[in-house]
Amino acid sequence: MGFGGISIWQLLIVALIIVLLFGTKKLRGLGGDLGSAVKGFKKAVTDEENKADEQKKIEKDDASFTSAEKAEVKDDKKAEK
């Protein structure tokens, strides 16, 4: 028994029909496109997590400064521009 009552032989027959209909080049291209999409999605999720962690760290660092120190950092940033 395979998945949900579908046997291995039925899955192989369906796979063979799909290969015959679309051809190996088209299926290979589709697989590559799908892989690229998954890779891009994972990268976007990781980037968002890194941004959130970085923002939390900045907020934590800001909380440890006194207001005089914060004003000094702002003045330094303005002077850099």
mmCIF file of the N, C-alpha and C atoms, coordinates in Angstrom:
data_MODEL
# 
_entry.id   MODEL 
# 
loop_
_atom_site.group_PDB 
_atom_site.id 
_atom_site.type_symbol 
_atom_site.label_atom_id 
_atom_site.label_alt_id 
_atom_site.label_comp_id 
_atom_site.label_asym_id 
_atom_site.label_entity_id 
_atom_site.label_seq_id 
_atom_site.pdbx_PDB_ins_code 
_atom_site.Cartn_x 
_atom_site.Cartn_y 
_atom_site.Cartn_z 
_atom_site.occupancy 
_atom_site.B_iso_or_equiv 
_atom_site.pdbx_formal_charge 
_atom_site.auth_seq_id 
_atom_site.auth_comp_id 
_atom_site.auth_asym_id 
_atom_site.auth_atom_id 
_atom_site.pdbx_PDB_model_num 
ATOM 1   N N  . MET A 1 1  ? 0.838  -1.189 0.000   1.00 0.00 ? 1  MET A N  1 
ATOM 2   C CA . MET A 1 1  ? 0.000  0.000  0.000   1.00 0.00 ? 1  MET A CA 1 
ATOM 3   C C  . MET A 1 1  ? 0.877  1.244  0.000   1.00 0.00 ? 1  MET A C  1 
ATOM 4   N N  . GLY A 1 2  ? 0.488  2.215  -0.775  1.00 0.00 ? 2  GLY A N  1 
ATOM 5   C CA . GLY A 1 2  ? 1.197  3.483  -0.840  1.00 0.00 ? 2  GLY A CA 1 
ATOM 6   C C  . GLY A 1 2  ? 0.488  4.536  -0.026  1.00 0.00 ? 2  GLY A C  1 
ATOM 7   N N  . PHE A 1 3  ? 0.336  5.685  -0.597  1.00 0.00 ? 3  PHE A N  1 
ATOM 8   C CA . PHE A 1 3  ? -0.280 6.822  0.068   1.00 0.00 ? 3  PHE A CA 1 
ATOM 9   C C  . PHE A 1 3  ? -1.790 6.795  -0.130  1.00 0.00 ? 3  PHE A C  1 
ATOM 10  N N  . GLY A 1 4  ? -2.553 6.682  0.944   1.00 0.00 ? 4  GLY A N  1 
ATOM 11  C CA . GLY A 1 4  ? -4.003 6.756  0.858   1.00 0.00 ? 4  GLY A CA 1 
ATOM 12  C C  . GLY A 1 4  ? -4.622 5.707  -0.036  1.00 0.00 ? 4  GLY A C  1 
ATOM 13  N N  . GLY A 1 5  ? -4.061 4.514  -0.078  1.00 0.00 ? 5  GLY A N  1 
ATOM 14  C CA . GLY A 1 5  ? -4.629 3.447  -0.882  1.00 0.00 ? 5  GLY A CA 1 
ATOM 15  C C  . GLY A 1 5  ? -4.095 3.407  -2.308  1.00 0.00 ? 5  GLY A C  1 
ATOM 16  N N  . ILE A 1 6  ? -3.122 4.274  -2.635  1.00 0.00 ? 6  ILE A N  1 
ATOM 17  C CA . ILE A 1 6  ? -2.521 4.267  -3.981  1.00 0.00 ? 6  ILE A CA 1 
ATOM 18  C C  . ILE A 1 6  ? -1.241 3.448  -3.910  1.00 0.00 ? 6  ILE A C  1 
ATOM 19  N N  . SER A 1 7  ? -1.125 2.465  -4.782  1.00 0.00 ? 7  SER A N  1 
ATOM 20  C CA . SER A 1 7  ? 0.047  1.599  -4.751  1.00 0.00 ? 7  SER A CA 1 
ATOM 21  C C  . SER A 1 7  ? 1.224  2.250  -5.480  1.00 0.00 ? 7  SER A C  1 
ATOM 22  N N  . ILE A 1 8  ? 2.386  1.666  -5.284  1.00 0.00 ? 8  ILE A N  1 
ATOM 23  C CA . ILE A 1 8  ? 3.614  2.131  -5.932  1.00 0.00 ? 8  ILE A CA 1 
ATOM 24  C C  . ILE A 1 8  ? 3.465  2.069  -7.457  1.00 0.00 ? 8  ILE A C  1 
ATOM 25  N N  . TRP A 1 9  ? 2.859  1.014  -7.966  1.00 0.00 ? 9  TRP A N  1 
ATOM 26  C CA . TRP A 1 9  ? 2.698  0.844  -9.410  1.00 0.00 ? 9  TRP A CA 1 
ATOM 27  C C  . TRP A 1 9  ? 1.824  1.955  -9.998  1.00 0.00 ? 9  TRP A C  1 
ATOM 28  N N  . GLN A 1 10 ? 0.760  2.322  -9.287  1.00 0.00 ? 10 GLN A N  1 
ATOM 29  C CA . GLN A 1 10 ? -0.099 3.402  -9.770  1.00 0.00 ? 10 GLN A CA 1 
ATOM 30  C C  . GLN A 1 10 ? 0.665  4.733  -9.800  1.00 0.00 ? 10 GLN A C  1 
ATOM 31  N N  . LEU A 1 11 ? 1.481  4.965  -8.778  1.00 0.00 ? 11 LEU A N  1 
ATOM 32  C CA . LEU A 1 11 ? 2.301  6.186  -8.766  1.00 0.00 ? 11 LEU A CA 1 
ATOM 33  C C  . LEU A 1 11 ? 3.299  6.200  -9.926  1.00 0.00 ? 11 LEU A C  1 
ATOM 34  N N  . LEU A 1 12 ? 3.913  5.060  -10.215 1.00 0.00 ? 12 LEU A N  1 
ATOM 35  C CA . LEU A 1 12 ? 4.865  4.973  -11.326 1.00 0.00 ? 12 LEU A CA 1 
ATOM 36  C C  . LEU A 1 12 ? 4.170  5.218  -12.670 1.00 0.00 ? 12 LEU A C  1 
ATOM 37  N N  . ILE A 1 13 ? 2.980  4.681  -12.844 1.00 0.00 ? 13 ILE A N  1 
ATOM 38  C CA . ILE A 1 13 ? 2.234  4.877  -14.099 1.00 0.00 ? 13 ILE A CA 1 
ATOM 39  C C  . ILE A 1 13 ? 1.889  6.360  -14.268 1.00 0.00 ? 13 ILE A C  1 
ATOM 40  N N  . VAL A 1 14 ? 1.446  7.006  -13.200 1.00 0.00 ? 14 VAL A N  1 
ATOM 41  C CA . VAL A 1 14 ? 1.121  8.435  -13.271 1.00 0.00 ? 14 VAL A CA 1 
ATOM 42  C C  . VAL A 1 14 ? 2.378  9.238  -13.592 1.00 0.00 ? 14 VAL A C  1 
ATOM 43  N N  . ALA A 1 15 ? 3.508  8.906  -12.963 1.00 0.00 ? 15 ALA A N  1 
ATOM 44  C CA . ALA A 1 15 ? 4.769  9.607  -13.225 1.00 0.00 ? 15 ALA A CA 1 
ATOM 45  C C  . ALA A 1 15 ? 5.190  9.430  -14.685 1.00 0.00 ? 15 ALA A C  1 
ATOM 46  N N  . LEU A 1 16 ? 5.045  8.231  -15.219 1.00 0.00 ? 16 LEU A N  1 
ATOM 47  C CA . LEU A 1 16 ? 5.393  7.965  -16.613 1.00 0.00 ? 16 LEU A CA 1 
ATOM 48  C C  . LEU A 1 16 ? 4.519  8.786  -17.564 1.00 0.00 ? 16 LEU A C  1 
ATOM 49  N N  . ILE A 1 17 ? 3.237  8.871  -17.286 1.00 0.00 ? 17 ILE A N  1 
ATOM 50  C CA . ILE A 1 17 ? 2.321  9.665  -18.130 1.00 0.00 ? 17 ILE A CA 1 
ATOM 51  C C  . ILE A 1 17 ? 2.710  11.146 -18.090 1.00 0.00 ? 17 ILE A C  1 
ATOM 52  N N  . ILE A 1 18 ? 3.064  11.640 -16.913 1.00 0.00 ? 18 ILE A N  1 
ATOM 53  C CA . ILE A 1 18 ? 3.467  13.056 -16.786 1.00 0.00 ? 18 ILE A CA 1 
ATOM 54  C C  . ILE A 1 18 ? 4.733  13.319 -17.586 1.00 0.00 ? 18 ILE A C  1 
ATOM 55  N N  . VAL A 1 19 ? 5.704  12.386 -17.504 1.00 0.00 ? 19 VAL A N  1 
ATOM 56  C CA . VAL A 1 19 ? 6.947  12.556 -18.272 1.00 0.00 ? 19 VAL A CA 1 
ATOM 57  C C  . VAL A 1 19 ? 6.651  12.533 -19.765 1.00 0.00 ? 19 VAL A C  1 
ATOM 58  N N  . LEU A 1 20 ? 5.782  11.655 -20.204 1.00 0.00 ? 20 LEU A N  1 
ATOM 59  C CA . LEU A 1 20 ? 5.441  11.576 -21.624 1.00 0.00 ? 20 LEU A CA 1 
ATOM 60  C C  . LEU A 1 20 ? 4.709  12.841 -22.100 1.00 0.00 ? 20 LEU A C  1 
ATOM 61  N N  . LEU A 1 21 ? 3.841  13.387 -21.257 1.00 0.00 ? 21 LEU A N  1 
ATOM 62  C CA . LEU A 1 21 ? 3.093  14.588 -21.645 1.00 0.00 ? 21 LEU A CA 1 
ATOM 63  C C  . LEU A 1 21 ? 3.975  15.835 -21.710 1.00 0.00 ? 21 LEU A C  1 
ATOM 64  N N  . PHE A 1 22 ? 4.805  16.036 -20.703 1.00 0.00 ? 22 PHE A N  1 
ATOM 65  C CA . PHE A 1 22 ? 5.559  17.292 -20.604 1.00 0.00 ? 22 PHE A CA 1 
ATOM 66  C C  . PHE A 1 22 ? 6.987  17.196 -21.096 1.00 0.00 ? 22 PHE A C  1 
ATOM 67  N N  . GLY A 1 23 ? 7.583  16.039 -21.081 1.00 0.00 ? 23 GLY A N  1 
ATOM 68  C CA . GLY A 1 23 ? 8.964  15.889 -21.499 1.00 0.00 ? 23 GLY A CA 1 
ATOM 69  C C  . GLY A 1 23 ? 9.916  16.193 -20.352 1.00 0.00 ? 23 GLY A C  1 
ATOM 70  N N  . THR A 1 24 ? 11.103 15.623 -20.447 1.00 0.00 ? 24 THR A N  1 
ATOM 71  C CA . THR A 1 24 ? 12.061 15.753 -19.354 1.00 0.00 ? 24 THR A CA 1 
ATOM 72  C C  . THR A 1 24 ? 12.631 17.162 -19.243 1.00 0.00 ? 24 THR A C  1 
ATOM 73  N N  . LYS A 1 25 ? 12.827 17.860 -20.372 1.00 0.00 ? 25 LYS A N  1 
ATOM 74  C CA . LYS A 1 25 ? 13.392 19.215 -20.320 1.00 0.00 ? 25 LYS A CA 1 
ATOM 75  C C  . LYS A 1 25 ? 12.460 20.174 -19.584 1.00 0.00 ? 25 LYS A C  1 
ATOM 76  N N  . LYS A 1 26 ? 11.185 20.095 -19.885 1.00 0.00 ? 26 LYS A N  1 
ATOM 77  C CA . LYS A 1 26 ? 10.217 20.981 -19.241 1.00 0.00 ? 26 LYS A CA 1 
ATOM 78  C C  . LYS A 1 26 ? 10.110 20.661 -17.751 1.00 0.00 ? 26 LYS A C  1 
ATOM 79  N N  . LEU A 1 27 ? 10.115 19.374 -17.406 1.00 0.00 ? 27 LEU A N  1 
ATOM 80  C CA . LEU A 1 27 ? 10.047 18.986 -15.993 1.00 0.00 ? 27 LEU A CA 1 
ATOM 81  C C  . LEU A 1 27 ? 11.302 19.410 -15.239 1.00 0.00 ? 27 LEU A C  1 
ATOM 82  N N  . ARG A 1 28 ? 12.465 19.305 -15.890 1.00 0.00 ? 28 ARG A N  1 
ATOM 83  C CA . ARG A 1 28 ? 13.717 19.725 -15.274 1.00 0.00 ? 28 ARG A CA 1 
ATOM 84  C C  . ARG A 1 28 ? 13.699 21.229 -15.027 1.00 0.00 ? 28 ARG A C  1 
ATOM 85  N N  . GLY A 1 29 ? 13.212 21.985 -16.005 1.00 0.00 ? 29 GLY A N  1 
ATOM 86  C CA . GLY A 1 29 ? 13.107 23.437 -15.842 1.00 0.00 ? 29 GLY A CA 1 
ATOM 87  C C  . GLY A 1 29 ? 12.133 23.814 -14.730 1.00 0.00 ? 29 GLY A C  1 
ATOM 88  N N  . LEU A 1 30 ? 11.027 23.088 -14.670 1.00 0.00 ? 30 LEU A N  1 
ATOM 89  C CA . LEU A 1 30 ? 10.039 23.326 -13.621 1.00 0.00 ? 30 LEU A CA 1 
ATOM 90  C C  . LEU A 1 30 ? 10.624 23.031 -12.249 1.00 0.00 ? 30 LEU A C  1 
ATOM 91  N N  . GLY A 1 31 ? 11.395 21.965 -12.148 1.00 0.00 ? 31 GLY A N  1 
ATOM 92  C CA . GLY A 1 31 ? 12.054 21.626 -10.881 1.00 0.00 ? 31 GLY A CA 1 
ATOM 93  C C  . GLY A 1 31 ? 13.053 22.686 -10.463 1.00 0.00 ? 31 GLY A C  1 
ATOM 94  N N  . GLY A 1 32 ? 13.817 23.195 -11.438 1.00 0.00 ? 32 GLY A N  1 
ATOM 95  C CA . GLY A 1 32 ? 14.780 24.255 -11.146 1.00 0.00 ? 32 GLY A CA 1 
ATOM 96  C C  . GLY A 1 32 ? 14.085 25.533 -10.686 1.00 0.00 ? 32 GLY A C  1 
ATOM 97  N N  . ASP A 1 33 ? 12.989 25.882 -11.352 1.00 0.00 ? 33 ASP A N  1 
ATOM 98  C CA . ASP A 1 33 ? 12.232 27.073 -10.959 1.00 0.00 ? 33 ASP A CA 1 
ATOM 99  C C  . ASP A 1 33 ? 11.649 26.921 -9.557  1.00 0.00 ? 33 ASP A C  1 
ATOM 100 N N  . LEU A 1 34 ? 11.138 25.738 -9.271  1.00 0.00 ? 34 LEU A N  1 
ATOM 101 C CA . LEU A 1 34 ? 10.574 25.479 -7.946  1.00 0.00 ? 34 LEU A CA 1 
ATOM 102 C C  . LEU A 1 34 ? 11.659 25.555 -6.874  1.00 0.00 ? 34 LEU A C  1 
ATOM 103 N N  . GLY A 1 35 ? 12.824 25.001 -7.164  1.00 0.00 ? 35 GLY A N  1 
ATOM 104 C CA . GLY A 1 35 ? 13.947 25.063 -6.224  1.00 0.00 ? 35 GLY A CA 1 
ATOM 105 C C  . GLY A 1 35 ? 14.393 26.488 -5.966  1.00 0.00 ? 35 GLY A C  1 
ATOM 106 N N  . SER A 1 36 ? 14.451 27.303 -7.017  1.00 0.00 ? 36 SER A N  1 
ATOM 107 C CA . SER A 1 36 ? 14.830 28.707 -6.865  1.00 0.00 ? 36 SER A CA 1 
ATOM 108 C C  . SER A 1 36 ? 13.804 29.471 -6.024  1.00 0.00 ? 36 SER A C  1 
ATOM 109 N N  . ALA A 1 37 ? 12.541 29.173 -6.237  1.00 0.00 ? 37 ALA A N  1 
ATOM 110 C CA . ALA A 1 37 ? 11.492 29.844 -5.470  1.00 0.00 ? 37 ALA A CA 1 
ATOM 111 C C  . ALA A 1 37 ? 11.588 29.484 -3.988  1.00 0.00 ? 37 ALA A C  1 
ATOM 112 N N  . VAL A 1 38 ? 11.832 28.217 -3.685  1.00 0.00 ? 38 VAL A N  1 
ATOM 113 C CA . VAL A 1 38 ? 11.963 27.795 -2.288  1.00 0.00 ? 38 VAL A CA 1 
ATOM 114 C C  . VAL A 1 38 ? 13.182 28.440 -1.653  1.00 0.00 ? 38 VAL A C  1 
ATOM 115 N N  . LYS A 1 39 ? 14.297 28.498 -2.390  1.00 0.00 ? 39 LYS A N  1 
ATOM 116 C CA . LYS A 1 39 ? 15.514 29.108 -1.880  1.00 0.00 ? 39 LYS A CA 1 
ATOM 117 C C  . LYS A 1 39 ? 15.297 30.596 -1.604  1.00 0.00 ? 39 LYS A C  1 
ATOM 118 N N  . GLY A 1 40 ? 14.608 31.284 -2.509  1.00 0.00 ? 40 GLY A N  1 
ATOM 119 C CA . GLY A 1 40 ? 14.308 32.704 -2.307  1.00 0.00 ? 40 GLY A CA 1 
ATOM 120 C C  . GLY A 1 40 ? 13.411 32.931 -1.112  1.00 0.00 ? 40 GLY A C  1 
ATOM 121 N N  . PHE A 1 41 ? 12.426 32.058 -0.924  1.00 0.00 ? 41 PHE A N  1 
ATOM 122 C CA . PHE A 1 41 ? 11.525 32.168 0.230   1.00 0.00 ? 41 PHE A CA 1 
ATOM 123 C C  . PHE A 1 41 ? 12.295 31.988 1.528   1.00 0.00 ? 41 PHE A C  1 
ATOM 124 N N  . LYS A 1 42 ? 13.156 30.978 1.594   1.00 0.00 ? 42 LYS A N  1 
ATOM 125 C CA . LYS A 1 42 ? 13.945 30.742 2.801   1.00 0.00 ? 42 LYS A CA 1 
ATOM 126 C C  . LYS A 1 42 ? 14.850 31.932 3.102   1.00 0.00 ? 42 LYS A C  1 
ATOM 127 N N  . LYS A 1 43 ? 15.448 32.507 2.058   1.00 0.00 ? 43 LYS A N  1 
ATOM 128 C CA . LYS A 1 43 ? 16.328 33.665 2.244   1.00 0.00 ? 43 LYS A CA 1 
ATOM 129 C C  . LYS A 1 43 ? 15.541 34.857 2.784   1.00 0.00 ? 43 LYS A C  1 
ATOM 130 N N  . ALA A 1 44 ? 14.345 35.085 2.262   1.00 0.00 ? 44 ALA A N  1 
ATOM 131 C CA . ALA A 1 44 ? 13.515 36.197 2.722   1.00 0.00 ? 44 ALA A CA 1 
ATOM 132 C C  . ALA A 1 44 ? 13.116 36.013 4.185   1.00 0.00 ? 44 ALA A C  1 
ATOM 133 N N  . VAL A 1 45 ? 12.762 34.790 4.560   1.00 0.00 ? 45 VAL A N  1 
ATOM 134 C CA . VAL A 1 45 ? 12.382 34.525 5.945   1.00 0.00 ? 45 VAL A CA 1 
ATOM 135 C C  . VAL A 1 45 ? 13.579 34.745 6.868   1.00 0.00 ? 45 VAL A C  1 
ATOM 136 N N  . THR A 1 46 ? 14.746 34.263 6.470   1.00 0.00 ? 46 THR A N  1 
ATOM 137 C CA . THR A 1 46 ? 15.949 34.425 7.279   1.00 0.00 ? 46 THR A CA 1 
ATOM 138 C C  . THR A 1 46 ? 16.313 35.902 7.417   1.00 0.00 ? 46 THR A C  1 
ATOM 139 N N  . ASP A 1 47 ? 16.203 36.666 6.327   1.00 0.00 ? 47 ASP A N  1 
ATOM 140 C CA . ASP A 1 47 ? 16.508 38.093 6.378   1.00 0.00 ? 47 ASP A CA 1 
ATOM 141 C C  . ASP A 1 47 ? 15.568 38.817 7.338   1.00 0.00 ? 47 ASP A C  1 
ATOM 142 N N  . GLU A 1 48 ? 14.291 38.478 7.308   1.00 0.00 ? 48 GLU A N  1 
ATOM 143 C CA . GLU A 1 48 ? 13.321 39.111 8.208   1.00 0.00 ? 48 GLU A CA 1 
ATOM 144 C C  . GLU A 1 48 ? 13.637 38.782 9.663   1.00 0.00 ? 48 GLU A C  1 
ATOM 145 N N  . GLU A 1 49 ? 14.009 37.534 9.937   1.00 0.00 ? 49 GLU A N  1 
ATOM 146 C CA . GLU A 1 49 ? 14.355 37.147 11.306  1.00 0.00 ? 49 GLU A CA 1 
ATOM 147 C C  . GLU A 1 49 ? 15.593 37.908 11.768  1.00 0.00 ? 49 GLU A C  1 
ATOM 148 N N  . ASN A 1 50 ? 16.586 38.043 10.879  1.00 0.00 ? 50 ASN A N  1 
ATOM 149 C CA . ASN A 1 50 ? 17.801 38.778 11.237  1.00 0.00 ? 50 ASN A CA 1 
ATOM 150 C C  . ASN A 1 50 ? 17.498 40.242 11.506  1.00 0.00 ? 50 ASN A C  1 
ATOM 151 N N  . LYS A 1 51 ? 16.615 40.842 10.692  1.00 0.00 ? 51 LYS A N  1 
ATOM 152 C CA . LYS A 1 51 ? 16.242 42.245 10.913  1.00 0.00 ? 51 LYS A CA 1 
ATOM 153 C C  . LYS A 1 51 ? 15.550 42.411 12.258  1.00 0.00 ? 51 LYS A C  1 
ATOM 154 N N  . ALA A 1 52 ? 14.654 41.489 12.580  1.00 0.00 ? 52 ALA A N  1 
ATOM 155 C CA . ALA A 1 52 ? 13.926 41.563 13.851  1.00 0.00 ? 52 ALA A CA 1 
ATOM 156 C C  . ALA A 1 52 ? 14.888 41.413 15.029  1.00 0.00 ? 52 ALA A C  1 
ATOM 157 N N  . ASP A 1 53 ? 15.827 40.477 14.939  1.00 0.00 ? 53 ASP A N  1 
ATOM 158 C CA . ASP A 1 53 ? 16.811 40.295 16.007  1.00 0.00 ? 53 ASP A CA 1 
ATOM 159 C C  . ASP A 1 53 ? 17.686 41.531 16.160  1.00 0.00 ? 53 ASP A C  1 
ATOM 160 N N  . GLU A 1 54 ? 18.092 42.107 15.033  1.00 0.00 ? 54 GLU A N  1 
ATOM 161 C CA . GLU A 1 54 ? 18.928 43.302 15.057  1.00 0.00 ? 54 GLU A CA 1 
ATOM 162 C C  . GLU A 1 54 ? 18.175 44.478 15.679  1.00 0.00 ? 54 GLU A C  1 
ATOM 163 N N  . GLN A 1 55 ? 16.899 44.620 15.328  1.00 0.00 ? 55 GLN A N  1 
ATOM 164 C CA . GLN A 1 55 ? 16.087 45.702 15.876  1.00 0.00 ? 55 GLN A CA 1 
ATOM 165 C C  . GLN A 1 55 ? 15.922 45.540 17.386  1.00 0.00 ? 55 GLN A C  1 
ATOM 166 N N  . LYS A 1 56 ? 15.698 44.302 17.848  1.00 0.00 ? 56 LYS A N  1 
ATOM 167 C CA . LYS A 1 56 ? 15.576 44.052 19.287  1.00 0.00 ? 56 LYS A CA 1 
ATOM 168 C C  . LYS A 1 56 ? 16.870 44.409 20.000  1.00 0.00 ? 56 LYS A C  1 
ATOM 169 N N  . LYS A 1 57 ? 18.010 44.076 19.388  1.00 0.00 ? 57 LYS A N  1 
ATOM 170 C CA . LYS A 1 57 ? 19.304 44.380 19.998  1.00 0.00 ? 57 LYS A CA 1 
ATOM 171 C C  . LYS A 1 57 ? 19.496 45.888 20.089  1.00 0.00 ? 57 LYS A C  1 
ATOM 172 N N  . ILE A 1 58 ? 19.117 46.607 19.040  1.00 0.00 ? 58 ILE A N  1 
ATOM 173 C CA . ILE A 1 58 ? 19.252 48.067 19.043  1.00 0.00 ? 58 ILE A CA 1 
ATOM 174 C C  . ILE A 1 58 ? 18.369 48.670 20.129  1.00 0.00 ? 58 ILE A C  1 
ATOM 175 N N  . GLU A 1 59 ? 17.138 48.181 20.224  1.00 0.00 ? 59 GLU A N  1 
ATOM 176 C CA . GLU A 1 59 ? 16.229 48.697 21.248  1.00 0.00 ? 59 GLU A CA 1 
ATOM 177 C C  . GLU A 1 59 ? 16.759 48.408 22.645  1.00 0.00 ? 59 GLU A C  1 
ATOM 178 N N  . LYS A 1 60 ? 17.360 47.225 22.836  1.00 0.00 ? 60 LYS A N  1 
ATOM 179 C CA . LYS A 1 60 ? 17.926 46.875 24.135  1.00 0.00 ? 60 LYS A CA 1 
ATOM 180 C C  . LYS A 1 60 ? 19.106 47.785 24.454  1.00 0.00 ? 60 LYS A C  1 
ATOM 181 N N  . ASP A 1 61 ? 19.959 48.031 23.453  1.00 0.00 ? 61 ASP A N  1 
ATOM 182 C CA . ASP A 1 61 ? 21.099 48.919 23.652  1.00 0.00 ? 61 ASP A CA 1 
ATOM 183 C C  . ASP A 1 61 ? 20.633 50.343 23.946  1.00 0.00 ? 61 ASP A C  1 
ATOM 184 N N  . ASP A 1 62 ? 19.584 50.794 23.257  1.00 0.00 ? 62 ASP A N  1 
ATOM 185 C CA . ASP A 1 62 ? 19.053 52.139 23.478  1.00 0.00 ? 62 ASP A CA 1 
ATOM 186 C C  . ASP A 1 62 ? 18.510 52.298 24.889  1.00 0.00 ? 62 ASP A C  1 
ATOM 187 N N  . ALA A 1 63 ? 17.926 51.253 25.423  1.00 0.00 ? 63 ALA A N  1 
ATOM 188 C CA . ALA A 1 63 ? 17.349 51.325 26.763  1.00 0.00 ? 63 ALA A CA 1 
ATOM 189 C C  . ALA A 1 63 ? 18.423 51.490 27.825  1.00 0.00 ? 63 ALA A C  1 
ATOM 190 N N  . SER A 1 64 ? 19.643 51.044 27.531  1.00 0.00 ? 64 SER A N  1 
ATOM 191 C CA . SER A 1 64 ? 20.720 51.142 28.513  1.00 0.00 ? 64 SER A CA 1 
ATOM 192 C C  . SER A 1 64 ? 21.390 52.518 28.510  1.00 0.00 ? 64 SER A C  1 
ATOM 193 N N  . PHE A 1 65 ? 21.149 53.343 27.493  1.00 0.00 ? 65 PHE A N  1 
ATOM 194 C CA . PHE A 1 65 ? 21.717 54.690 27.430  1.00 0.00 ? 65 PHE A CA 1 
ATOM 195 C C  . PHE A 1 65 ? 20.892 55.664 28.252  1.00 0.00 ? 65 PHE A C  1 
ATOM 196 N N  . THR A 1 66 ? 21.570 56.642 28.800  1.00 0.00 ? 66 THR A N  1 
ATOM 197 C CA . THR A 1 66 ? 20.841 57.743 29.431  1.00 0.00 ? 66 THR A CA 1 
ATOM 198 C C  . THR A 1 66 ? 20.420 58.713 28.337  1.00 0.00 ? 66 THR A C  1 
ATOM 199 N N  . SER A 1 67 ? 19.540 59.622 28.637  1.00 0.00 ? 67 SER A N  1 
ATOM 200 C CA . SER A 1 67 ? 19.076 60.559 27.614  1.00 0.00 ? 67 SER A CA 1 
ATOM 201 C C  . SER A 1 67 ? 20.204 61.464 27.141  1.00 0.00 ? 67 SER A C  1 
ATOM 202 N N  . ALA A 1 68 ? 21.153 61.800 27.995  1.00 0.00 ? 68 ALA A N  1 
ATOM 203 C CA . ALA A 1 68 ? 22.296 62.624 27.592  1.00 0.00 ? 68 ALA A CA 1 
ATOM 204 C C  . ALA A 1 68 ? 23.173 61.870 26.595  1.00 0.00 ? 68 ALA A C  1 
ATOM 205 N N  . GLU A 1 69 ? 23.358 60.580 26.838  1.00 0.00 ? 69 GLU A N  1 
ATOM 206 C CA . GLU A 1 69 ? 24.159 59.775 25.922  1.00 0.00 ? 69 GLU A CA 1 
ATOM 207 C C  . GLU A 1 69 ? 23.458 59.637 24.572  1.00 0.00 ? 69 GLU A C  1 
ATOM 208 N N  . LYS A 1 70 ? 22.118 59.487 24.583  1.00 0.00 ? 70 LYS A N  1 
ATOM 209 C CA . LYS A 1 70 ? 21.365 59.397 23.336  1.00 0.00 ? 70 LYS A CA 1 
ATOM 210 C C  . LYS A 1 70 ? 21.513 60.674 22.524  1.00 0.00 ? 70 LYS A C  1 
ATOM 211 N N  . ALA A 1 71 ? 21.451 61.819 23.173  1.00 0.00 ? 71 ALA A N  1 
ATOM 212 C CA . ALA A 1 71 ? 21.607 63.100 22.480  1.00 0.00 ? 71 ALA A CA 1 
ATOM 213 C C  . ALA A 1 71 ? 22.989 63.197 21.870  1.00 0.00 ? 71 ALA A C  1 
ATOM 214 N N  . GLU A 1 72 ? 24.002 62.715 22.588  1.00 0.00 ? 72 GLU A N  1 
ATOM 215 C CA . GLU A 1 72 ? 25.377 62.754 22.077  1.00 0.00 ? 72 GLU A CA 1 
ATOM 216 C C  . GLU A 1 72 ? 25.525 61.872 20.834  1.00 0.00 ? 72 GLU A C  1 
ATOM 217 N N  . VAL A 1 73 ? 24.906 60.693 20.835  1.00 0.00 ? 73 VAL A N  1 
ATOM 218 C CA . VAL A 1 73 ? 24.962 59.800 19.676  1.00 0.00 ? 73 VAL A CA 1 
ATOM 219 C C  . VAL A 1 73 ? 24.269 60.438 18.487  1.00 0.00 ? 73 VAL A C  1 
ATOM 220 N N  . LYS A 1 74 ? 23.124 61.082 18.693  1.00 0.00 ? 74 LYS A N  1 
ATOM 221 C CA . LYS A 1 74 ? 22.428 61.767 17.597  1.00 0.00 ? 74 LYS A CA 1 
ATOM 222 C C  . LYS A 1 74 ? 23.293 62.869 17.016  1.00 0.00 ? 74 LYS A C  1 
ATOM 223 N N  . ASP A 1 75 ? 23.976 63.633 17.879  1.00 0.00 ? 75 ASP A N  1 
ATOM 224 C CA . ASP A 1 75 ? 24.848 64.709 17.406  1.00 0.00 ? 75 ASP A CA 1 
ATOM 225 C C  . ASP A 1 75 ? 26.002 64.130 16.582  1.00 0.00 ? 75 ASP A C  1 
ATOM 226 N N  . ASP A 1 76 ? 26.544 62.991 17.038  1.00 0.00 ? 76 ASP A N  1 
ATOM 227 C CA . ASP A 1 76 ? 27.619 62.350 16.289  1.00 0.00 ? 76 ASP A CA 1 
ATOM 228 C C  . ASP A 1 76 ? 27.145 61.886 14.921  1.00 0.00 ? 76 ASP A C  1 
ATOM 229 N N  . LYS A 1 77 ? 25.941 61.352 14.851  1.00 0.00 ? 77 LYS A N  1 
ATOM 230 C CA . LYS A 1 77 ? 25.399 60.903 13.567  1.00 0.00 ? 77 LYS A CA 1 
ATOM 231 C C  . LYS A 1 77 ? 25.159 62.074 12.620  1.00 0.00 ? 77 LYS A C  1 
ATOM 232 N N  . LYS A 1 78 ? 24.689 63.177 13.145  1.00 0.00 ? 78 LYS A N  1 
ATOM 233 C CA . LYS A 1 78 ? 24.484 64.372 12.316  1.00 0.00 ? 78 LYS A CA 1 
ATOM 234 C C  . LYS A 1 78 ? 25.803 64.901 11.801  1.00 0.00 ? 78 LYS A C  1 
ATOM 235 N N  . ALA A 1 79 ? 26.835 64.853 12.628  1.00 0.00 ? 79 ALA A N  1 
ATOM 236 C CA . ALA A 1 79 ? 28.151 65.348 12.230  1.00 0.00 ? 79 ALA A CA 1 
ATOM 237 C C  . ALA A 1 79 ? 28.746 64.466 11.126  1.00 0.00 ? 79 ALA A C  1 
ATOM 238 N N  . GLU A 1 80 ? 28.438 63.168 11.129  1.00 0.00 ? 80 GLU A N  1 
ATOM 239 C CA . GLU A 1 80 ? 28.950 62.262 10.099  1.00 0.00 ? 80 GLU A CA 1 
ATOM 240 C C  . GLU A 1 80 ? 28.372 62.567 8.738   1.00 0.00 ? 80 GLU A C  1 
ATOM 241 N N  . LYS A 1 81 ? 27.128 63.027 8.694   1.00 0.00 ? 81 LYS A N  1 
ATOM 242 C CA . LYS A 1 81 ? 26.459 63.316 7.422   1.00 0.00 ? 81 LYS A CA 1 
ATOM 243 C C  . LYS A 1 81 ? 27.047 64.557 6.861   1.00 0.00 ? 81 LYS A C  1 
# 
